[in-house]
Amino acid sequence: MESLLTSTFTVALAEIGDKTQLLALFLAARFASKYQIILGILAATLLNHAVSAWLGLALADWIPEDRMNKIIAISFFVVGLWLLIPDKDNNDENTKTKNNAFIATFLLFFIAEIGDKTQVATVLLGAHYQSIFLVTVGTTLGMMIANVPVVLAGQHIMNKFNPAKAHIIACLFFIAIGVLTWWNGSW
């Protein structure tokens, strides 16, 4: 249960103000079918995060355990600090797509997640918790918690949140996990 809750909480916080959340806002403004957008986010995140959690598990099996805990701890520190760097929406707003909202969302979200903070966090969580299923479910749930309200309520919700504060809280959470991993070998 710890792996599920930690994965959900860390990714939900890390996603606030992230480029994929900005992408969700852009897609919601562009397409009328909010449910196709939500399903596209879900499908892309499940696929991307399952592969990421598997990669984390594979790396954990390949690297000796005494070194792996230190690598994971340092990685949590780095991701925590990385969260303090705000993302920008790098999508070209003039790009037109003739596909439906589901396909456009799936493709754009899957590509946007490659190398993203939440994907790196998913690799780390997979390595740390050794559970592809629970980490994938948790990180996907975190992505949905952060993005579904943006799709449904758009700019109104974004005006209520302070992304800078959310990034600081997420940073502190990742650093705390890193400290606990460094000292205890796990958390």
Secondary structure in CASP SS format (residue, H / E / C, confidence):
PFRMAT SS
TARGET T0000
AUTHOR 0000-0000-0000
METHOD secondary structure of the structure
MODEL  1
M C 1.00
E H 1.00
S H 1.00
L H 1.00
L H 1.00
T H 1.00
S H 1.00
T H 1.00
F H 1.00
T H 1.00
V H 1.00
A H 1.00
L H 1.00
A H 1.00
E H 1.00
I C 1.00
G C 1.00
D C 1.00
K H 1.00
T H 1.00
Q H 1.00
L H 1.00
L H 1.00
A H 1.00
L H 1.00
F H 1.00
L H 1.00
A H 1.00
A H 1.00
R H 1.00
F C 1.00
A C 1.00
S C 1.00
K H 1.00
Y H 1.00
Q H 1.00
I H 1.00
I H 1.00
L H 1.00
G H 1.00
I H 1.00
L H 1.00
A H 1.00
A H 1.00
T H 1.00
L H 1.00
L H 1.00
N H 1.00
H H 1.00
A H 1.00
V H 1.00
S H 1.00
A H 1.00
W H 1.00
L H 1.00
G H 1.00
L H 1.00
A H 1.00
L H 1.00
A H 1.00
D H 1.00
W H 1.00
I C 1.00
P C 1.00
E H 1.00
D H 1.00
R H 1.00
M H 1.00
N H 1.00
K H 1.00
I H 1.00
I H 1.00
A H 1.00
I H 1.00
S H 1.00
F H 1.00
F H 1.00
V H 1.00
V H 1.00
G H 1.00
L H 1.00
W H 1.00
L C 1.00
L C 1.00
I C 1.00
P C 1.00
D C 1.00
K C 1.00
D C 1.00
N C 1.00
N C 1.00
D C 1.00
E C 1.00
N C 1.00
T C 1.00
K C 1.00
T C 1.00
K C 1.00
N C 1.00
N C 1.00
A H 1.00
F H 1.00
I H 1.00
A H 1.00
T H 1.00
F H 1.00
L H 1.00
L H 1.00
F H 1.00
F H 1.00
I H 1.00
A H 1.00
E H 1.00
I C 1.00
G C 1.00
D C 1.00
K H 1.00
T H 1.00
Q H 1.00
V H 1.00
A H 1.00
T H 1.00
V H 1.00
L H 1.00
L H 1.00
G H 1.00
A H 1.00
H H 1.00
Y H 1.00
Q C 1.00
S C 1.00
I H 1.00
F H 1.00
L H 1.00
V H 1.00
T H 1.00
V H 1.00
G H 1.00
T H 1.00
T H 1.00
L H 1.00
G H 1.00
M H 1.00
M H 1.00
I H 1.00
A H 1.00
N H 1.00
V H 1.00
P H 1.00
V H 1.00
V H 1.00
L H 1.00
A H 1.00
G C 1.00
Q H 1.00
H H 1.00
I H 1.00
M H 1.00
N H 1.00
K H 1.00
F C 1.00
N C 1.00
P H 1.00
A H 1.00
K H 1.00
A H 1.00
H H 1.00
I H 1.00
I H 1.00
A H 1.00
C H 1.00
L H 1.00
F H 1.00
F H 1.00
I H 1.00
A H 1.00
I H 1.00
G H 1.00
V H 1.00
L H 1.00
T H 1.00
W H 1.00
W H 1.00
N H 1.00
G C 1.00
S C 1.00
W C 1.00
END
